[in-house]
């Protein structure tokens, strides 16, 4: 449970502000919004609200935060700390900001709901406030003291309950409108494409900052990095392989899917020769291309699942030590079966202690495999979604294995187009064409299916998998794919056709993958009942399917 924060990473003026913000951020529910440093200016004054809480179904609270030791004597508030004592006016500051907020909304044409329920309060994170405290302009329910911090959100709720004679509290939709008025949102539809291009740079910058994770594990040869969709795992996997190779190690960068392998290969082509891994590709390609194992048919599942991995282990053990690898980096490691890991370890120069870094998301186990590396791995969690807009990340957030913080910024609302399951592909095709009419470039749009493949995908795959995945980078047309093959990849705009599921036992995982592939704009086409059955009530509500019954 984490509130949406604006800005996501504030610059605090005091330790007290940081303490109050951190407590509220973790205690408020997902639908609430926590503003920091919200400034209001009119012709008479310029004021800053330390914290503003917008809580759907509860109200809007303005809080003034004061650090140090706060006292009240003879109707004068004082603040002491670092050997100084000064007079302060916390309740006046909170009350004035409350009315400035109300006046601002009344003058903003985007706000069409009347005044929301409003309250003001003061927060003293380092001052013990007795239970019987009271002042004419500041009753006890209006104060959050040091002893109240463990229930700071509850105190905000109480403050808004005490003003129940005010207008009704804002709905979730009204809170979104409040955010638009106070923080700004994406510009009109004609500017979505330009905004998406800018957001891509921001996402890349945020993901690069994740490199601190690699700094932490640089001396750890065997690590498992776990994170949900949008946490930057693939970027980290590539960077981990680059760093190991640059350090003189012979590195293999492997995954399961051909599409992700093609993406990884293109990424490493940008590296200097001394930074490139010795092998980049699929696990099975390692057996065929490096170990010269006999190729098999795509229709022979036993070959890929059992016979080839068994053969790879023996072939790897027969290889000279100089030809083996110092370390492997595995992306989307949850796709690997138990029978595959021994072959990979056998390809290491030191199977017992050689490097093994795996990146995984347990929520994306879309294949009927429950494999795990058979060796101990230090676990490192990633708890931030960096690459999806908040609107998209919240849509699939309930399906992720763990709650993540949303740092990908604001974007346009997720669109849901209700239709029958059998009609989903056709409706999705129309929706994709509509995106092109809106100005999206063809190479920025992907149409994914959850059941049968789109006819265009079927046609393109008839020319071979290599040619099909090469079309992912073509500018001539949008890309057509299936969620099973698109894990680890993303597009600025994705149209998802929920046209059934091949394996209902993996349907939730497949929906999770499909919903998380869009970085900026997500359009979902399908039957609301099926979406609710697979994704649950939270996903249905986020998509606007409505509540059950």
JOSULTA-V455753 format. One record per backbone hydrogen bond with DSSP energy under -1.0 kcal/mol. NH is the residue of the N-H (numbers start at 0). CO is the residue of the C=O. E is the energy in kcal/mol with one decimal. If there is no record, write none. Layout:
nh=(NH | NH)
co=(CO | CO)
e=(E | E)
This chain:
nh=(2 | 3 | 5 | 17 | 18 | 19 | 20 | 21 | 22 | 23 | 24 | 25 | 26 | 27 | 31 | 32 | 33 | 34 | 35 | 36 | 37 | 39 | 41 | 46 | 48 | 50 | 51 | 52 | 53 | 54 | 56 | 57 | 58 | 59 | 60 | 61 | 62 | 63 | 65 | 68 | 70 | 72 | 75 | 77 | 78 | 79 | 80 | 83 | 85 | 87 | 92 | 93 | 94 | 95 | 96 | 97 | 98 | 99 | 100 | 101 | 102 | 103 | 104 | 105 | 106 | 110 | 118 | 120 | 121 | 122 | 123 | 126 | 132 | 137 | 141 | 142 | 143 | 145 | 147 | 148 | 150 | 151 | 154 | 155 | 156 | 157 | 158 | 159 | 160 | 161 | 163 | 165 | 174 | 175 | 176 | 177 | 178 | 179 | 180 | 181 | 182 | 183 | 190 | 191 | 194 | 195 | 196 | 197 | 198 | 199 | 200 | 201 | 202 | 203 | 204 | 205 | 206 | 207 | 208 | 209 | 210 | 211 | 212 | 214 | 215 | 216 | 219 | 222 | 223 | 224 | 225 | 226 | 230 | 235 | 236 | 237 | 238 | 239 | 240 | 241 | 242 | 243 | 244 | 245 | 246 | 247 | 248 | 251 | 252 | 253 | 254 | 260 | 261 | 262 | 263 | 264 | 265 | 266 | 267 | 268 | 269 | 270 | 274 | 277 | 278 | 280 | 282 | 285 | 286 | 287 | 288 | 289 | 290 | 292 | 299 | 300 | 303 | 304 | 305 | 306 | 307 | 309 | 310 | 311 | 312 | 313 | 314 | 315 | 316 | 317 | 318 | 322 | 323 | 324 | 325 | 326 | 327 | 328 | 329 | 330 | 332 | 334 | 335 | 339 | 343 | 344 | 345 | 347 | 348 | 353 | 354 | 355 | 356 | 357 | 358 | 359 | 363 | 364 | 365 | 368 | 377 | 379 | 381 | 384 | 385 | 386 | 388 | 389 | 392 | 393 | 395 | 398 | 404 | 406 | 414 | 416 | 418 | 422 | 423 | 426 | 427 | 428 | 429 | 430 | 431 | 432 | 433 | 434 | 435 | 436 | 437 | 438 | 439 | 443 | 444 | 445 | 446 | 447 | 448 | 449 | 457 | 458 | 459 | 460 | 462 | 463 | 467 | 468 | 469 | 470 | 471 | 472 | 473 | 478 | 480 | 482 | 484 | 488 | 490 | 492 | 493 | 494 | 495 | 496 | 497 | 498 | 505 | 509 | 510 | 511 | 512 | 513 | 514 | 515 | 518 | 519 | 520 | 522 | 523 | 524 | 525 | 530 | 531 | 532 | 533 | 534 | 535 | 539 | 540 | 541 | 542 | 544)
co=(24 | 31 | 33 | 13 | 14 | 15 | 16 | 17 | 18 | 19 | 20 | 21 | 22 | 23 | 28 | 53 | 3 | 51 | 5 | 49 | 48 | 46 | 44 | 39 | 37 | 62 | 34 | 60 | 32 | 58 | 169 | 54 | 54 | 116 | 52 | 118 | 50 | 120 | 122 | 79 | 77 | 75 | 72 | 70 | 85 | 68 | 83 | 80 | 78 | 76 | 88 | 89 | 90 | 91 | 92 | 93 | 94 | 95 | 96 | 97 | 98 | 99 | 100 | 101 | 102 | 107 | 59 | 61 | 141 | 63 | 143 | 123 | 129 | 134 | 138 | 139 | 121 | 126 | 144 | 145 | 147 | 148 | 150 | 151 | 152 | 153 | 154 | 155 | 156 | 157 | 160 | 162 | 170 | 171 | 172 | 173 | 174 | 175 | 176 | 177 | 178 | 178 | 187 | 188 | 190 | 191 | 192 | 193 | 194 | 195 | 196 | 197 | 198 | 199 | 200 | 201 | 202 | 203 | 204 | 206 | 207 | 208 | 209 | 210 | 211 | 212 | 216 | 355 | 377 | 357 | 379 | 359 | 227 | 231 | 232 | 233 | 234 | 235 | 236 | 237 | 238 | 239 | 240 | 241 | 242 | 244 | 243 | 326 | 278 | 328 | 280 | 256 | 257 | 258 | 259 | 260 | 261 | 262 | 263 | 264 | 266 | 267 | 271 | 250 | 250 | 252 | 254 | 281 | 282 | 283 | 284 | 285 | 285 | 286 | 296 | 298 | 299 | 300 | 301 | 301 | 302 | 305 | 306 | 307 | 308 | 309 | 310 | 311 | 312 | 313 | 315 | 319 | 320 | 346 | 249 | 249 | 354 | 251 | 356 | 253 | 358 | 331 | 332 | 336 | 339 | 340 | 341 | 344 | 324 | 349 | 325 | 220 | 327 | 222 | 329 | 224 | 360 | 361 | 363 | 366 | 221 | 223 | 225 | 404 | 229 | 229 | 518 | 408 | 388 | 389 | 391 | 395 | 382 | 384 | 521 | 523 | 525 | 419 | 420 | 422 | 423 | 424 | 425 | 426 | 427 | 428 | 429 | 430 | 431 | 432 | 433 | 435 | 434 | 440 | 441 | 492 | 478 | 494 | 480 | 496 | 453 | 454 | 455 | 456 | 459 | 460 | 463 | 464 | 465 | 466 | 468 | 469 | 470 | 444 | 446 | 448 | 481 | 485 | 516 | 443 | 520 | 445 | 522 | 447 | 524 | 496 | 502 | 505 | 506 | 507 | 508 | 509 | 510 | 511 | 490 | 491 | 491 | 493 | 414 | 495 | 416 | 526 | 527 | 528 | 529 | 530 | 531 | 535 | 536 | 537 | 538 | 539)
e=(-2.5 | -2.4 | -2.4 | -1.7 | -2.5 | -2.5 | -2.6 | -2.7 | -2.1 | -2.2 | -2.7 | -1.7 | -1.3 | -2.6 | -1.4 | -2.4 | -3.2 | -3.1 | -2.0 | -1.9 | -1.8 | -3.3 | -2.5 | -3.2 | -3.2 | -1.9 | -1.7 | -2.8 | -2.7 | -2.9 | -3.5 | -2.3 | -2.3 | -2.6 | -2.5 | -2.5 | -3.2 | -2.0 | -2.6 | -2.6 | -2.5 | -2.1 | -1.5 | -2.7 | -2.5 | -2.5 | -2.1 | -1.3 | -2.1 | -2.0 | -2.3 | -2.4 | -2.7 | -2.7 | -2.0 | -1.8 | -2.0 | -2.3 | -2.4 | -2.1 | -2.7 | -2.3 | -2.2 | -2.0 | -1.1 | -1.5 | -1.7 | -2.3 | -2.6 | -2.8 | -3.1 | -1.6 | -1.5 | -1.4 | -1.9 | -1.8 | -2.4 | -2.9 | -1.4 | -1.0 | -1.9 | -1.7 | -2.0 | -1.9 | -2.4 | -2.4 | -2.5 | -2.0 | -1.7 | -1.9 | -1.3 | -2.2 | -2.2 | -1.8 | -1.9 | -2.4 | -2.4 | -2.0 | -2.1 | -2.6 | -3.2 | -1.0 | -2.6 | -1.7 | -2.5 | -2.4 | -2.0 | -1.9 | -2.6 | -1.8 | -1.2 | -1.7 | -3.1 | -2.4 | -2.2 | -2.7 | -2.6 | -2.4 | -1.5 | -1.3 | -1.9 | -1.4 | -2.8 | -1.9 | -1.7 | -1.6 | -2.2 | -2.0 | -3.4 | -3.2 | -2.4 | -1.9 | -1.5 | -2.2 | -2.6 | -2.3 | -2.3 | -2.8 | -2.2 | -2.4 | -2.5 | -2.3 | -2.4 | -2.7 | -1.3 | -1.9 | -2.0 | -2.1 | -3.1 | -2.6 | -1.1 | -1.9 | -2.5 | -1.9 | -2.7 | -2.5 | -1.8 | -1.9 | -2.3 | -1.0 | -1.4 | -1.7 | -2.5 | -1.6 | -1.5 | -2.1 | -2.3 | -1.5 | -1.0 | -2.0 | -3.4 | -1.1 | -1.5 | -2.6 | -1.4 | -1.2 | -1.2 | -2.8 | -2.2 | -2.2 | -3.1 | -2.1 | -2.4 | -2.8 | -1.7 | -1.3 | -2.4 | -2.7 | -2.1 | -1.3 | -1.0 | -1.4 | -1.2 | -2.5 | -2.6 | -1.6 | -1.8 | -2.9 | -2.9 | -2.4 | -2.9 | -1.9 | -1.8 | -1.5 | -1.6 | -2.7 | -2.0 | -1.6 | -3.0 | -3.4 | -2.3 | -2.7 | -2.5 | -2.5 | -2.7 | -2.2 | -2.2 | -1.0 | -2.0 | -2.7 | -2.1 | -2.8 | -2.6 | -3.6 | -3.1 | -1.6 | -1.3 | -3.2 | -3.0 | -2.6 | -1.5 | -1.7 | -2.8 | -2.8 | -2.5 | -3.3 | -1.7 | -1.1 | -1.2 | -2.5 | -2.6 | -2.2 | -1.9 | -2.2 | -2.5 | -2.1 | -1.9 | -1.6 | -1.7 | -1.9 | -1.4 | -1.1 | -2.1 | -1.8 | -1.5 | -1.9 | -2.8 | -2.6 | -1.3 | -1.5 | -2.2 | -2.2 | -2.3 | -2.3 | -1.3 | -1.6 | -2.1 | -2.7 | -1.6 | -1.0 | -1.2 | -1.4 | -1.0 | -1.9 | -2.6 | -2.2 | -1.3 | -2.0 | -1.8 | -2.3 | -2.3 | -2.8 | -3.3 | -3.2 | -2.9 | -1.7 | -1.8 | -2.2 | -2.5 | -2.3 | -2.1 | -2.5 | -2.7 | -1.2 | -2.5 | -2.3 | -2.4 | -2.5 | -3.0 | -3.0 | -1.6 | -2.4 | -2.3 | -2.4 | -2.3 | -3.0 | -2.0 | -1.9 | -2.5 | -2.2 | -2.1 | -3.2)
